[in-house]
């Protein structure tokens, strides 16, 4: 169960109908009774659909502390 999920948006790039975001975040909680806390980078790719955006791909990788 997650007790914390937070992220800070670092960068947004928009190219025609595609946007790529970069964020650094923290995920914390407990899994099978064991506590965890991970710092991670997240890259999301969005495509424009009609009047909104849809996330089509996400990559999450560990960040050094």
LINQUI-V62199 format. One record per backbone hydrogen bond with DSSP energy under -1.0 kcal/mol. NH is the residue of the N-H (numbers start at 1). CO is the residue of the C=O. E is the energy in kcal/mol with one decimal. If there is no record, write none. Layout:
nh: {NH/NH}
co: {CO/CO}
e: {E/E}
This chain:
nh: {3/4/6/8/10/11/13/15/18/19/20/21/22/23/24/25/26/27/28/29/30/31/34/36/38/40/41/42/43/44/45/46/47/48/49/52/54/56/57/59/61/63}
co: {28/28/26/24/22/22/20/18/15/46/13/44/11/42/8/40/6/38/4/36/1/34/31/29/27/25/61/23/59/21/57/19/54/17/52/49/47/45/45/43/41/39}
e: {-2.6/-1.9/-2.3/-2.7/-3.1/-1.8/-2.5/-3.5/-2.0/-2.3/-2.7/-2.6/-2.4/-2.4/-2.0/-3.1/-2.3/-2.7/-2.6/-2.1/-2.1/-2.7/-1.9/-2.4/-3.3/-2.5/-3.0/-2.8/-2.6/-1.8/-2.7/-3.2/-2.3/-2.6/-2.8/-2.0/-2.4/-2.9/-1.2/-2.3/-2.3/-2.6}
